[in-house]
Amino acid sequence: MISTAVSVAVSTIAQYDWPDDWPELLPFLLSLLNDQTKLNAVHGALRCMALISSDMDDQMVPKLIPVLFPCLHMIVSSPQIYDNFLRSKALSIVYNCISMIGVMSGVYKTETGGLMLPMLQPWMEQFSSILKNPVPSEDPDDWSIRMEVLKCLNQFIQNFPAIVETHFAVIVGPLWQTFVSSLKVYERASIEGAEDSYDGRYDSDGAEKSLESFVIQLFEFLLTVVGSPTFVKVVMSNVKELVYYTIGFLQMTEHQIHTWSLDVNLYVADEDDNTYSCRVSGSLLLAEILICCGMEGVDAVIDSIERRISESQQQKDNGAPGWWILREATLFALASVSEQLLAAKDSAPKVAIMLEQILTDDVATGVHDYPFLYARLFSSVAKFSSIMNNQVTEHFLYGAIKTVGMDVPPPVKVGACRALSQLLPDATSGIIQHHALDLFSSLVDLLKNASEETMHLVLETLLAAVKAGHEISASVEPILSPFMLNMWASHVSDPFISIDALDVLEAIKNSPGCMHPLISRVLPYIGPILSNPQQQPDGLVAGSLDLVTMLMKNAPADVVKAAYQVSFDSVIRIVLQSNDHSEMQNATQCLAALVAGGKQDMLSWSVDPGFTMRSLLDVASRLLDPDLESSGSLFVGSYILQLILHLSSQMAQHIRDLVTALIRRMQSSRIAGLKTSLLLIFARLVHISVPQVEQFIDLLVSIPAEGHQNSFAYVMFEWTRQQGEVQGAYQIKVMTTALALLLLTRHVELGNINVQGHLVKSEAGIITRSRAKTKPDQWTVVPLPAKILALLADALLEIQEQVDADNEDSDWEETQNGNAGDDDNFLYSANATSHNRPTYEYLDAMAKAFNEDLEDDNEDELLCSADPLNEINLLNYLVESLTKFSESDKAIFQHLFQSLTKPQQHAIELVLRQQGI
């Protein structure tokens, strides 16, 4: 403890004083490392260097390596003097230094390569020497030194593949020896429990020394090898054996069997969360093999699966009690690469036949004797149902429905639930209709006794059952809805369970004949909660607002009106009076949904339409208060968007006040997402102002903005900075087309504004915190019209990249070289499908908005679905706008065009050429 504390103290001081104010530190530590007579001093020096080397920058490491590495090599290469613990510590320092050099190699490729090349061979020889002997049992110090070797090799391969390639042959044999022999040790210690695996134990420096952590590091290194185009060929000749041995590591350990049997929640959590384990690491390696090795990888997996199934059958025939463990691991391996195997269409029939044979052999085994095997059978069928015989799939679906209601071990019910959640969406209506009542009853019973992890799984299964039930759901709604409402209310403070419960309630609402009965149950319960928010338990008010918002989503006018009558006044008060940001956020979304669903009719639902409108404006005023914390205003953009879309005539007289409030809120905002959502409002106002866009610009110019010429200058400064970070298909479409409208005005004020251009490359090297403070990022300054034109060109480039990603036959390189045929194909493809495919690749949310089912879209997308701007074909709009702009004033256009990058120029030339310009 004292040694560790002193080492920490020395390394902390060194961060500030070394090397400038403490130049003698390194020579002193090196002298200790070289003194073979004082091993305690060596230990202390290694601890200090390990801590120091983990926090060095690119200035220190190149100076340190030439003098430090010879000392470390001497320690590592002298097992007769230094034990494995000290040698491991020396290697950890090597790893730290190589990691930093690897980071530097991106900038200093030649220099770092030259630094590492002379010392590579002696280190590779040492690595080979350490790995060549079989892995011993119950020797955590040996496991630790091998683990450090693998970490160092990983860095070498990732960062210096060219220079490592010529030396890698010396490692291959010893690496294979370590891999194969470690499985034998792992089987005895972890799977059979016959030896000590040192799980959960650490050395004196806090480093884990278990067998599991060593094997995981081994898989991580193999994952790097397989994923490298340079080194994957090394394993190609032996890929079948690699897969075969990897499957052996996927067997459930004695500890897993014990803990999962006692607590099914741990089983569910470990399976669903991909918990750090050999099973997960091994399955990742198998997936990488299939990705990188093509059909050779597919053949290797199928061949190894067959071999392992045959071995487990032999164990079963010989009466071995643990025969099922290897069988379960083999099915786990098969399921973990189901996506890749299903994509390899030539192998699908063989996989289906093999799996059906396994199922036939194992389904007759005792469910109480082998619960984990049964669970894996169910989930395996679900993974491969698309290629299996319909009768087999339906048999297992029926079996899963029965199983969730039977007295069987919990893991079996877990497997049945997983199968149901995947099989029910594609099941025939006949099976569901015959067994729906039993299934709903069984799932409700499971929920009554479920704990957190299993509750999530059962709710997921219930969601699939409700969606698949269709008309049947109406017959169980009187039982299911009250139960789910009680479950939602009792778990409203748990974000995961409450969201799952809300999803089930939404599925019930969307089932034929269920919406109005559900509404009649919810609203009388919700009304008193929202009317007395201060008297409710934590989370119930915010959750109730979410529930009301869900009920109004895609609901008919009478449902929205009923929700309005129960909740409107209360929701208004919550926004105006609450200081709870979650309540304010959910109330804002609720009001946005009310306006989106009620539209102009909403004003007539109260005795005083003027009071309703004033209430809505009061909400906008509070949410746009610059003194309100940004979190409370988070969804004000969505709310105001609904106001200007659906209550446009009422909002028209308040535009100037609205713009002033938006500017003040933007300038005080501390959340980028809030600022971007307010920029969307300005973009939508640009569209609304057509054909008098110039007048809207004049309005912005007439409104002051602190720190800027006027509000227009401030808005465009923020807009051009944030455009590349905008999320959502609707948002990107509205803001991009609005920029085009602004550019087409050729308003004189555009030329008076300069905005942020591109980042100026700073001096080469790693940007540390101190360097970032003294030398912050520098940006060029460009005229606003040039920046807008560049952003429009970027939009074209993103569309073209997406077309190429969607079309395997397209070739962007040929497009770059002026291939007119590919250019034509790009325009045709984008025009044909622009409404259904992403136009940008900025964020995953963009892709979801265009490529996934509508029901998976986020709420903002649904709220904006009524906006006619959704129907705009972005590519057509950009082509037309750029054509108009280029023809309106060719001199200005050419001047701005010259400021673009070559790719941006080419993108614009492409579309103009299509227009004959």
N, C-alpha and C positions, 0 to 999 in steps of 0.2 A: 504494500500500500504506500509506504513512504517513497519507494523507488518510483512508483507510478506518479505520485504527486509531484516529486521533484522534476521528473521528465516533462510533465505538463507545464510546470512553472518555467522551465528552461525554454521550452518550445514557444510558450506565449511571449516571453521576453524577446526571443529571437525574431518573432514576427515583426517587431517594431525596431529592434536595434541591430539585427544582423542583415547584411555584413558591414554596413557603414560604421555603426557605433560599437560593434562587438566583433572585430575582425579575427580575434584569436579563438572564437568559438569553434569554427570548423577544424583548424589544426589540432585543437585539444581533443575533439571527438574522434578525429582520425587516429590520433595517437592511442586513444583507448581501444579503438577497434583493432589496432595492430598488435596490441599487447596480449599475447596468447597465455600469459601467466595469470592474468586476472580476469576470469570469466565473468565475475559479477560486474566488473567495469565494462566489459564488452556488452553485457546485457543492458546496462544502463545507457550506454552510448547508442545502442541499437534502438532503444525505446525513444530516446530524444530524436534521433534521425528519422524514425518512422513518423513521429508527430510533425517534425519540421517539413519533411518531404511531402506530406499530404497537403501542405498549404503554401507551396512555392509557386512563383509565377514564371513566365517565360524568360525573364532576365536572369534568374538564379540557376535554373536547372542545367542549361548548357555549360555553365562554369563548374557546376558541382559534379556532374557525371564523370568527367575524365579522372578526377582525383578520388571520387568515392567508390566507383564501380570496382576498381582493382581490390580494394579492401573487402568489399562485399563478396566478390568472387572467391577470395581467399577463404572466407568463412564458410561459404556454401560448399566449396570443394574440399573441405577438411572435416569429414565426418568423424575421423579418429580423434579430433580435438574438440569440436563443437557438436552439441547434441542437436536433434532435429528442431527443437523449439527455437534455438538461436539461429539456426540456418533458415527456418521459416520466417523469422523476423527480418533477417537480411533480405530475403526474397520479397518481402512486403515493401521494403524500401525501393528495391528494383522496380517493382510494379508501379509504385507512385511516380517514380521518375519517368518510366516509359509512358505512362498515361499522359503526363504533361507534354512530353516530347511528341506524343501522338497528336495531341491537340494543336501543337505548334506546326506539325507537318502540313497542315492545310495551307499555311502561309509560307513557311520556310521548308518546302519539300526537299530541296537539294541539300540545304545545311543540315537538317535533321537526319536525312539519309546518310550523309557523310559522317555524322557523329556516331550513328549506331552501327554502321557497317563493320568497322574494325573489331568491335567487341561482340558481334553477333555469334560468330563461330564458337568461341569458348563458352558462351552462355548456353548455346544449343547443345553442346556436348555435355554440359552439366545437367541440363534438363533431361537429356536422354539417360544419363546415368541414374538420375533419381527415379525415372519412370520405368526403367527396364525390369526391375525385380517385381515378382508377384506382390500384390497388395496383401499385407499381413492382417490377421484378425486382431481385434481389440488393441489397436495401436493408434490412438488418435494423433500422436505427434507425427507419425508417418503420413497419415491422411492429410494433416495440415500442410506439410511441406509439399506434397503432391498438389494440393489445392492451390498453393501459391505459385507453383510452376505453371499450372494450367491458366491461372490469371495472367501471368506474364506472357505466356504464349498467345493468349487471346489478344492482348494488346499488340504484340508483334504482328500477328496476322491481319488484324484490322487496319493498322496504320502503316505497315511497311511490307505489304505483300510481295512486292517486286524483289526486295533483297532477301526476304525470308525464304522464298520459293526454292532457291538453290541449296539451302541448308535444311530444308524440311524433311528430306528423306531420312535423316538420322533420327528423327523423332517418331516416324510412323510405326516402326516395330515396337519400341518401348510403349508408345501410347496404346497400341492394341493390347499389349500385355497387361497394362494397367486396367483397361476397360474390361477385358474378359475376366481377369482374376478378381476384380472388384465385385462382379456379379456373384461369384461364389461366396465371398465374404458377406455381401448384402443379404443373400438368401439365408445364410446361417444366422446372422445377427438380427436382421430386421424382419424378415418374412417368417422364419421359424422361431425366432426368439431364443435360440440356443446359445448365443454369445452376446456380449455387451456391445451395443451400437452407440453408446455415449450420447444418446439423444438428450437435448436440453442442457448440455453441459458446456462450459466455457473455460478458456485458459485464463491465466492471471491478468492478461491484458484485455479480457472481455471478448476475445474472438471465439466464435463457435467452433467446436472441435468434433462434432458428431459425424458419423458415417454418412448420414443423409445429406449434410451440407457439402461434403466432399463429392458425392455422386452428382448432386445438382450442378456443382461447378464443372464436373466432367461433361455433363450434358450441354452446359452452356458453351463450353469450348467446341464440342462436336457440332453444335448448332452454327457456330461461326465458321467452322471448316466447310460444312455442307453448303452454307449460304454464300460462300466466296467462289466466284467463277474461277479463280486461280487455283483453289485447293480442292474443290469438289471432285475433280478428276482423280484425286488420290483415293477417295473412298468408293468411286464407281465400280472398281473391280471387285470390291468386297462388300457391296451394299446389302446383299442378302443376309450376310452374317451380321452386319451392323444392325439391321432391322430385327433379326432374330434375337440377338442379345438384348436389344432395347426393350422388347416386349417382356423379357424376363424381369426387368426393373419395374414394370408396371403392376406387379402383383401387390395385392393388399398386404400391408405389414401386420404383424401380430398386434401392435399397438393400435393401428387403425381398426382392425376387427373388434378389438376389445372396446375402444371408446365409442365407435359408431354403433355397436350393439347396445351399449348402455344409454346413449343419447343420440337419437335419430336426427336431432337438430344439427349436431356436428357433421353428420353424414351429408345432410342436405347442404349445409354451408360450405363444406370442403369441396363438394361436387360442383356447386353452382358458382362459387367465387374463385375457382381455379387456385386454391390455396397453394402456397409455396411447398412443393413436394416433388419426389421423384416421379410420381405418376404424371403430374402436369408437365414437368420438364421433358420427360421421355416422349409424351404425346406431341409436344411442340417439335421435337426432333423428327418424329415420324412425318409430321405435316410438312416440315421443311424438306425432307427427302423426297416426298412426292412432288413438291413444287419445283425443286432444283434438278431432280434426276429423271424427270419425264416417265416414259413407259418402263424404263429399267427400275425406277422406284416403285411404280405400281406393281410390277411383277414381283419385286422383292417383298413387298408387303403381303401380297396374296400368298406367295410361297411360304413366308414365315408364319403367317396365320395358320395355314394348313399344317405346318410342322408342329406348332405349339398345340393346336387342337388334338393332333394325333398323340402327342406326349401326354396331354391331360387325360385322354381316353385310356392310354396304357396305365396311367396312375390309378384311374378309376377301376379298371379291370383287375388291377393288382390289389385293390382294397385300400389304397392310400387315403387316409381321411381328409387330406388337404388337396385332393385332386381338383376341386372346384376353384381353388384360388388361381391357378394358372388359366383355367377356362374363362373365369371372369376377367382376368387381365387381358386375355386375347380378344374378348368381345369389347372390352374397354378400348383397346388399341384400334380395333376395327371401327368403332363408333367415332373415335376422336379424329379419324381421317375420312369420315363419310363424305364430306363435301368434295374432297379431292377425288375420291374413288368414283363418286357419282358423275363427276365431270369427265372422267375417263370412260367414255361410253363403251369402248371395246371390252372393258373389264367388268362392267355392271352385271351382265348375265352370270358370269362366273361367281361374283360375289353373292348374288341372290341365291344361287344354287347352294353354295357353301353355307350361307347363313340359314337357309331353310333346313338343311340337314342338321345343323347344330341345334336349332330350335326343336326339331323332331326328337333328337336324342335326349335333350335336357328337360323338356317340358314335363316329362313323367317323373322327374326326380322330386324328392320331398321338399315342399315349399318351406316347411318349418326347419328342415335340416340345412338348407342352403339358401337362406333369404337373400344374400347379396348377389348370388348368381341369378336368382329369379328376377331381382330388380334390374340387373343388367340385361336380361333377356327382353324385358318389356321395353327398355329404352333403346335397345339395338333395333328392334322391329320398327320403332318410331323413326329412327334415323334413316332406315333403308326402305321405308314403306313404298316409295315411288317405284322401286324396281322389283318388288316382291309380288308373289301370287296374291290376288285379291282375297282368296279364301283364307290364306294364312294370316293376312293382315286383319281381316274381319274377325277371325277366330281370336286373335290376340286382343283386338279392341273389345270384343265381348268379354274376354277373360279379364281385361283391365277393369271394365265396368263392374264385374262381379267382385273382383279382388278388393276394391276400395271399400266394399261393404262387408267383407269377411273378417274373421278372427285370424289374421295372419301377422307375422312379425312386421313392425313398422317399416323397415327398409323395403319390403315387398310393396307396401302401399305407396311408398315414395316412387318406386319404379313404375307402378301402375299410373300414378298421377302424371308422371313425366310423359308416359306413352299417350295418355288421353289428351294432354294439352297439345300434342303434335298430331295425333291421328284424328281427333274430332273435326277439325276444320275441313278435312277432305272426306269425311265419312259419308256414306249414303244415308239418306233421311230415314230409310226403313229401320235400320238398326237403332238410330237415336230415338225414333218415335216409340219403339217397343220397350226401350229400357231407360227412357229419360227420367221418369219419376223415381225409379230406383237409384239412378245415378245422382240426381239432385239430393235425394234423401241421404245417401251415403256421404256425399261431400259436405253437406250441412253438419252431419254427425261428426265428421273429421274436424271441421272447423271449431266445433264446440270444445274439443280437447286439444287443439293444436297450440303449439308455442310459436315463437316468432318466425323462425326459419321455415318450419313446415307450413305455417299459416300462409306465407307468401306463395309457396308451391301450390297449396290447395286452392287459394284464391285464383291463381293463374289457371288452374284446371277448371274451376267453376266458371271463369270468364269464357274459356273455350266452349264449355258445355252450354252456356246461355246463348252464345252466338250461333252454335250449331243447332240449338233446339228450335229456333224459329217459332212457329205457331204453338209448339208445346210449352214454350216459356210462359205464355199467358195463363195456362192452367196452374202453374206453380207460383205465379207472381204473388198471390195472396199470402203464401207461406214464405217465399224467398225474400221478397222486398222488406218486410218488417225485420226479418233476421239480419239482413245485410245492413239495414239502417242502424240497428242496435250495435252491430259489430263496428260499423264506421264510427258511430258516436263514442264507443268505448275505447277506440284506438285513434281518436282524432288527433291526439298530440304526437302520434308516431307517424312521421311523414311517409314511410314506406308502406306500412299496412293500410293507412287511410287512403293513400293513392290507389292501391290495389282494390280496396273495397269500393272506392268511387268509380273505378273502371268497370266493376261488375254491375253497379247500379246504372251506369250509362248504357251498358249492354242490355240490361233489362228494359230501360227506357226505349231503346231503339228496336226492341222486339215487337212484332205485330200485336196490337191490342194491349200493350203494357204501359204506354206513355201516360195516359190520363189517370189510370189507377195509381201509378207511382206518384204522380204529381199530387193527387189528392191525399196521399199519405205524408208526403214530405212537407208541403207548405204549412199545414196547421202546426207542425212540430217546429219548423224553422222560424215562423213569425215571432213567437215570444222570445226566442233566443236573440234575434237581431234587435228586438225592441228594448231589451235590457242587457246590453253587452257587458256592462260592468259586473254583473252578477253571475257571469258564466265561468266555467273552468277554463284554464289556459288552453288555447288552441281551438275551442269550440266555435267562437265567433268567426275566426278566419276560415275554419273548415266549412262552416255553414254557408259562408259566402261562396266558397268554391262549389259547394253542392248546388246552390241556386244557379250559378253561372253554367254549370254542366247541364242542368235541366233546360236552360234556354237555348243551348247550342242546337241549331238546325230544327228548332221547335216551331210549330204553327203559331199564328198570332194569338189564339185564345190562351195558349199556355204561357206565352210571354206576358200577356195581360194579367193573367192570374198571378204570376210571379211579381209583376209590378205592384199590384194591389196589396200584396202581403209584405213586400220588402222595400219598395222605393224610398219611402220616408226614412226608414231605419238606416238604409244604406247611405243615404245622403248625410244623416247625422253622424254616422261612423266616420266618414271621410272628414267632415268638418270639425269633429270633436276629439277623435281618437289620436293618441300619440303612439299607438302600436303600429309599427311599420308594416307588419304582415297583414294586419287587419286593413290598413289603408290600401295596400297593394291589391288585396283580393276584392275589396269594395270597389276600387277603380275598375278592375276587370269586370266585375258584376254590372256596374253601370254601363260600361262599354257594350256588354252583351245586351243589356236592356235597350239601349239606343239602336244597336244594330238590328235587333229583332222587332222593336216597336216602331221605329222610324217616325214619320210625321204623326201617325195615329197615336203615339204615346202621349202627345200633348193633350189629346181629347179624353184621356182616361182619368183625368182628375177634374174636379169642379172648376179649378182655376188653371187654365193652360199657361197663363203668364207665370204663376208660381212655380210650375214644373220647370219652365225654361230658366227662370231666375235661380232655381236650385241647382240646375245643371251648370250654370255659369259660376255660381258660388263655389262649386266643387273644382271647376277649372282654375278659379282664382286661387284657392288654397294650394292646390297641387303645383301651381306655377310660382308660388311664393319663393323668392330666392333665398329666404332665410330658413325654409324647411329643409331638413336633411334630405340628400339626394335619394336615399333609399325609399323614403315615403312617397316620392314622386315617380317611382320607377316606371309605372305603366300609364303615366299621363299622356304619352304620345298616342298610344292606342285609343285612349278615351277621346281625345280631341279629334283624332282622325274620324271617329264615328260621328262626332258632332258636325264636322264640316261636310261629311258625305251625306248624312241623312237629315240634318236640320240646317241645310245650307242657307235658306232664305232668312232664318232667324239669326244665323251666325254672321251674315254678310255685314250687318251694321256694327259688328264688334271686331272687325278684322284688324283695325289699327291697334286697339287695345290688346288684342290677342298677340299680335306680332311683338309689341313692346314687352308683354309678359314672357313670351317665349325667349326673347333675347336675354332678359334678366335671369331666367331660369337656366339657360344654357351657360351663361357666364359664371354662375355659381355652382354648376354641377361638378361633382367629384366622381361621377360614374360615366364611363365612355358610352355604355349602352343607352343611358338616358339621353345623352347629348345626341347620339345618332338617331334615336327615335324622334327627337324634336326636329332634327334636320329633315326627316321624312315629311313632317307637317309642312315645312317650307316648300319642299318639292311638290307636294300635293297642291299647295296654294298656287304655285307656278302654273300647274295644269288648269286649275280652276279659273285663273285669270286670262286664259286664252280666249279671244285673240288680242287682249290688251296686256300682254306680258310686260311691255315697257312701263305701263302704269304701276304694276306691282313692284317693279324695280324702283321706280320713283318713290313709292311709298316707303320702301326699305331705306332708301337714301335719306329720306326726310326724318328718319328716326335715329337719334344718337345711340351710340354704343360705346361704353367705357373702354378706352385704350385703342380705339379704331376710328377711322374716318367717319364711319356711319354704320348702321346695322347691316346694310348690304355688304360692305367690306368685311365685317365680322363673320356674317353667315357664310360667305364664299371662302374665307380663310379656313373656317372649320370644315365646311363641306368638302373642299378639295383635299383636305388632310384625311378625312374619315371615309371617303368614298370607297377606298379599297378594303375597308373593314366592315362594310355593310353586310348584314346577314338577312337571308330570306329572299326568295324569288320575287315576291311582290315588291319588297322594299328596293331591291336592286333595279328592277324594271322602272319603278316610279322615279327614282332618283337619277338614273342614267338618262332617261328620256327628258326629264326636267332640265338637266344640264344642256341637252341639245336645244331645247326651247330657248334657254337663256342665250346661248351662243348665236342663235339665228336672229335675235333681236338686233345685234350689232349696236347695242346701246352704248352711248359714249362713256358711261360710267364703268363699263367692263375694262376699258383701256386705262382707267385711272387706278386700277387695283393690281397690286403684286401679291402673289401667294407663294407658298412653299413649293419648291421644285423637287429635286432629287437629292439624296444623301451624298454629301461629299466624302469620298473615301479618306479615312484618316490614315495615319502611319501604320505600317504593318505591325502585327503583334497581338498578343492576347489583351483584351480590354479588362483590366482589373478595376475594382471599385474606386481605388484612389486615382487611377488614370482617367476613369470616366468622369470623376468630379473635376479634375483639372482641365480636361480636354473634352467637353461635351460634344455631341453630334453637331455637325455643321451642315446646313442645307443651302442649296442654291435658291435664288429668288427669281420667279418668272412672271410675266404678265398673265393675268387671269385667262384671257382667251386662249393663250398657248397651253395653259394647264388643262382647260376644259377639252380642247381638241385632243390632247394627249390621253386624257381619261376615256374619251370616246373611242380612240384607237385601241386602248387597252381592252375595252369591252369587246371590240371585234376580235382581238387576239384570243381572249378567253373563250369566245364562242367557237373560234376555229379549233382551239385546243380540245374543247369538249367534243366537237364533231369527230376529230381524229381519235379521241379516246373511245367513242362509241362505234366507230367504223374501223374495223381491223384492216380493211383494204386501203384506207386513205394513207397518205404519206406526206407529212408536214414538211419533210426535208425537200421533197420535190416541189411542194408549193413555194418554199423559200427560194428555190431556184427558178421560179417563174413558169411552172408547168400549168398551162391554162386549163387543162382538163381537170386537174385536181381542184383548181380554184372554182371551176364551175360546179364540181361535185360538192364542195364545201357550202356554196351558196344555196344549192338546191336542197341539200340535207338539212341545213339550219332553217331554211324557210319552211320546209315541209313539217318539221317537228318542233319548232321553237317553243310552242306552248307546252310541250310535254317533256322537255329536257332542260337541264340547267344551262344557263347562258354564262355563268361564272363558276370558277372553282374555288372561290374565296373560302367557303366553309362547308362543313358537312350538312348543315341545315339547308343550304342551297340545294344540294343534291336531293335531300329528302323531299323538299317542296315540289320538285318536278318528277322524281323517279319513283317515289313510294306511293302506296295507296293513300287516298285522301284522308282516311281515318287516322293515319299516323302523323298528319300535319299538326303543327302547333296551333294554339288558339288564335294567334294573330292572323295566321293564314286564313282561318275560317271566318274571322271577323271581316277580313278584307276581301272575301270572295265575291261580294256583291259589287265591288268597284269595277266599272267598265274598263279601267286601265289594265286589269288582268288579262284582257283579250288582246292587248297589244302584242304584235310580233316584234320582239326587240330588234332582231336583225333588220327586218324591213324598215323599221322606224329609223334606225341608225343610217341605213343606206340612203333613205329619202332625205334625212336631215343633212347628211354630209354632202349629198349632191346639191341641195339647195344652197348650202353655205359656200361651196366651191364656185357655184355659178353666180352668186350674188355680188361678190367682189373678189375677182381672181387675184388681184395684187395682195390683198390682205390674207387671203387663203394661202398663197404661195409663201408669204413671209412667215406665217405661223407654221406651215408645213415643214419648213427648213429647221425648225427648232425641235422636231420630233426625232426619236431614235430610228434607226433603220427598220427594225421590225414594225414599229408603229407606222412609219411611212408606207411600208409594203402593204400592211393591212388596209390602209385607206386607199392606196392605189388599186388594190384588188377590187374593192367594191365600186370605185369610180369607173374602172375599166369595164365592169359589167354594165354600167349605165351608158357606155359609149363616150366617156369623158376622158 
